[in-house]
Amino acid sequence: MFKYIKTAHMSCLQETNGGVLYLLPDIIIKICTLIPLVFLWKVVMSSGVDVGMTMDQMLTYTYVGALLSDMMVVKTAATGWLSEGVLMRLYGRPLSVIGQLIAQTIGGWIPMLLLFSLPMALISPVIGVSLLPASPWFIVSLLLCISLGFAIDVLFACLSIKLRNMSWLISRIRAAITAVLSGTVIPIRLLPLGLSEVMKYQPFACLGGASLSIFTGAGDPLEILRLQVIWNIILWPVALIVFKKSQEGMVSYGG
Amino acid sequence: MEGKLTIKRIIGLFSISAKMDLMWLLRDTKFAIVAIIADAISNISVVSGVYLIALRFGGIGGMSVDEILFMMSYSTIITGLFIMFGASNNIHVSRIIGRGQLDHMFIQPLSLKVQFITCGFMPFTGSSNFIIGCVMLIISAGRLKLNITPWWIFMLIVYLATTMVIIFARAYLVSSAAFYAPVAAEEISSTAIEGTWQLSTFPLSGMPYFIQIPLLTILPEGFMCWFPSMCLLGRPPLNLTGLYPLIYALILSLIASYIFRKGLNFYVRKGSNRYVPYGFRR
């Protein structure tokens, strides 16, 4: 376990190797997107249309979603591992490849959690957003969301192995699909035309949107947790089997 | 030496880029089609978010659902133009600077300016969003029963060109950092462009002034689709003149040009240390 903690630590340091200053543009962009987004929802929700969520719930949903965005839809280095020379590092160490990917990813979250999420959480009362979870089941749901996120990420990584030099395109399509289907940008229950009923059972809906629904009290925790557990049970074995079969097909051309 | 730069010569340079794009499409059709689909899906996911909210709530901040559709079509056309004219990192110019690839451009018998303008043209594989945006625009204009006159079409073209100038100018302004910090700032144009793409689709109508004004001054996100769309709908926001985006584009371009030239002078004197002798990038 110590080796994985050390890997996470190295990954954390790697994010700030060039100096914390170089993370500033990303932090500014995140803040400049989050604050107008909060006000966009204020404008939208003040129209008075009943969508089964109060304005406070919606603001909390948006705010927490932004603060924990890296965990809501997990993205590991495997996305670009064929073109960025990540493979050499992963296979050159006496550790599990997937274990390393998980440790690296979690370590990489820490700088942004400290430099963006923590300060924004502290000033949330000024913006008028409550960050108290409606249910303690949120923690369990978040862990299941992260776990499922890693499984989905491994499957996309296997797809990039299968399709060889299409990692960039796969990454774009994946970002687009998860943005809509995960409910992290727009809660799935707010989708019009009956889409919400159809969409809530697909695996992406068990990512960030599911945990945020529990956090804000906008969903039934037991029903959400049941779906998250089911998708974890289905997708993890599939991911491991597909990954095992895909490994020999890896062709890396980057560095 | 650079020959005389005429309109014919510039069209010829665009044609070279277009020909290479067509060759890619014909030679590697499967990959090119996946790229076209990826572009379309990526944009649809961004604009559909705002549109679905408008549909669910019957509009946003005083803008009707059809007006939001019109605004999203403007955004889609801009995305299309961006992809169609910016395919060779010529808008993500910090990558070219940061990777030391400006040296490759110095040996061409063309000025940097002409190369940057013409080298990223991909009309065959990069036009999907432009076409989708035009179709959306026609549908939304029809639903809004807009009075389409030659003057209105002219102003549409002017606003589209202005938005593109603002995107170019902002990208070149922030990319100037890559002259001084090539590794750290290599991807700064991506942060400035892709990082703010979602923000640029927000309809700012109904938002408080302290949100609207910074997005029309400090950051140019209000010009990416909201302000020009409102002008084309005949309701310039905040009692500003419809010429405000043009004035903003001019000022931003002048600032970007000044800062970029300073950075270029620095680069010419110091060079780039990104490549090691055996070819790898540091």
Interface residues (C-beta under 8 A of the other chain):
Chain A: G18 G19 Y22 P25 D26 I29 C32 T33 I35 P36 L37 F39 L40 V43 V44 S47 V49 V51 N165 M166 L169 R172 I173 A175 A176 I177 A179 V180 V185 I186 L190 L191 P192 L193 L195 G255
Chain B: F31 V34 A35 I37 A38 D39 I41 S42 I44 S45 V46 S48 G49 L52 I53 L55 R56 F57 G58 G59 I60 G61 V174 A181 V183 A184 A185 I188 T191 A192 G195 T196 Q198 L199 F202 P203 L204 S205 G206 M207 P208 I211 L215 L219 F280
